[in-house]
Amino acid sequence: MTENREAVAQTYRDYFQAFQTLDPEAVLPYYHLPCLFLSSHSILLVTSAAEGRGLFAEMMKGLKARSYARSGWGNLGIKQLSDYAALLSTKVVRYKTDGTELEQFGATYTFHKTDVGWKIAVVVVHDFDTILKLT
């Protein structure tokens, strides 16, 4: 297996910066389609770019309404499963424009290697305290 942990980490860092622009078009290229989002209140399967744009537009509209300014992350736990699959788990903290904390959560991503690089295939949003210890 070819080691690609740094490539996965860099893809996540680039995605994370793109997300903070709150522009759906900026984040969509980081996702494999179809992709799956799993949280405590829903399971969403996104099968097309149009669905992805719609999902991110709604999500980002909600963040703007809540005075979102930026996000930060904790340590990145990364485990490469094969040449084409990897897991990344981290803590995310979102902040308001006044600098106070908006929310925090854990996020675990399944990445899939494509011809154009690593793409997010699955996102699981979970409790802040249940981050996977991946090495």
MOSULDA-V57068 format. One line per field, one symbol per residue. psi: psi as a letter, one per 30 degrees, with the letter a starting at -180 (. if undefined). A space follows every 10 residues. Layout:
# MOSULDA-V57068
psi = ???
This chain:
# MOSULDA-V57068
psi = kkkgeeeeee eeeeeeeeef fhjefffeff kkkllkkkaf flkkkjflee eeeeeeeeee eeeefghkel lllakjkkjk fafgklkkkl kkkkllfgfl kelkllkkkk kkkafgakkk ekkjkakegh kkjk.
